Amino acid sequence: MKQYEDLWQQVLSSLHEFYSEDIFDEIFSQLSNVKKHSGGYIYVIAPNPYTKSRIERLYLGRINHIASTIYKKELVKFKFVLAEELIGETSLVGPEKNLEHKYRHGDLNATLSFDNFVVGKSNRFAFQMALKVADQPGVVANPFYIFGDVGLGKTHLMQAIGNYIADNDITKNILYIKASAFIEEFANQLKNQTIDEFNEKYRDVDVLLIDDIQMMSGAPKTQMEFFKVFDFLTQQNKQIVITSDKPASELKNIMSRLTSRFEQGLLVDIGVPDLEHRVEILRKKLTTEAPDVNDLDLNVLEFIASYFNTNVRELEGALKRVLFYCVTNNIDISIDTATEALDSLIKTRKKTAALTENNYDKIQSVVSDYYAISVHDLIGKRRNSKYTLPRHIAMYLIKNKYNIAYKTIGSLFGNRDHSTVLAACEKIENELKHNNEMKIAVDTILKKIEKYSN
């Protein structure tokens, strides 16, 4: 392992020389040491999804090029992951699939399959049609457009299509990308005058999976470029799958020539699961998180499902919290212990529910979802950058949107002092003036929030 740690330090030194002090401090100084080497990849933990995403989109190619010029013994590449993505290897409850098998070509997450997608009334039709699309890509429905609220499984179903196709035809070139990343990549290629590389990349795919298409709202140049890619691929009978938080007809600031193309395909929706469906989701989650727990009281699952009823990610996170709480404290899983484990989360939900008239909780929820943390951690006391950055952004957005007192905002974030909130808002405001990546993140979050005020 020491040889890979030494390599990483040499790569960091080269990056320090190549990039400005500001970029290096902001991006690379936060990274951990090497965590493991497996399957030809050297794994390094990124502090938050924002940093991980930026490295993957903007710097990973250079990092691996530097590594290849330094290290001649074998072919190795760096992979940047979040700490929770490695949890399977040290889990107290149950291991996940080995990390090297989790990710595959095209940015697909191999764990998101049809097999572990729980079907119920709210998503049955979407699931059935997704299977047909995966079985006959480019034939059944093109584009295939999936819409629904945050955290209901749109991305899972989209990636299940990609994984199914990849498993059945290794020659297919499949690419998954978020619309926000597509925007940023296009802007960078345009700036660097390498648009030919951009066109070659996207016109060479057999299956294009575009997540959260509503993020292209208000980006006319990107929309035009996507329209060209869309037209080229569909004319070649290449499959396109799109997800959105709303039907194509309700997309705002998206050119009509695009929305009309979307509507020519097949639109399916995913709704909020009912109680029975949510309990079944928890049962399925148990098989991966705690395969040895076969006799868990149904009342415990119904208790969890009754409180976490609108977002599947939050529902599954609540179950994981109960499992870890009980294993760590060596206590049986019951309604009482589940209540103890979820007490702070339930209080948070009740507290934010009382503020829905101004949608403060929706801002917190969207920001938490964007940065892949829980609302509980967003308003909690944890102080590392993974939590402080989204916390400050959420404070800034609430202040900017509703102009309420700093003291009131502080009460929404664990009764923080008004001076803390003021400093956070000023920090984000100043960052937005010169930090383009921050501006893209905030704009993306704002677009997600828009649907709650329409």
Secondary structure, DSSP 8 states (H G I E B T S, - for coil): -HHHHHHHHHHHHHHHHHS-HHHIIIIITT---EEEEETTEEEEEESSHHHHHHIIIIIHHHHHHHHHHH--SS--EEEEEEGGGGGGGT-SS---S-HHHHEETTTEETT--STT----TTTHHHHHHHHHHHHSTTTS-SSEEEEE-TTSSHHHHHHHHHHHHHHH-TT--EEEEEHHHHHHHHHHHHHTT-HHHHHHHHHT-SEEEEE-GGGGTT-HHHHHHHHHHHHHHHHTT-EEEEEESS-GGG-SS--HHHHHHHHHSEEEEE----HHHHHHHHHHHHHHH-TT-----HHHHHHHHHHS-S-HHHHHHHHHHHHHHHHHTT----HHHHHHHHHHHHHHHHHHHTTTTTTHHHHHHHHHHHTT--HHHHHSS--SHHHHHHHHHHHHHHHHHH---HHHHHHHTTS--HHHHHHHHHHHHHHHHH-HHHHHHHHHHHHHHHHHH-
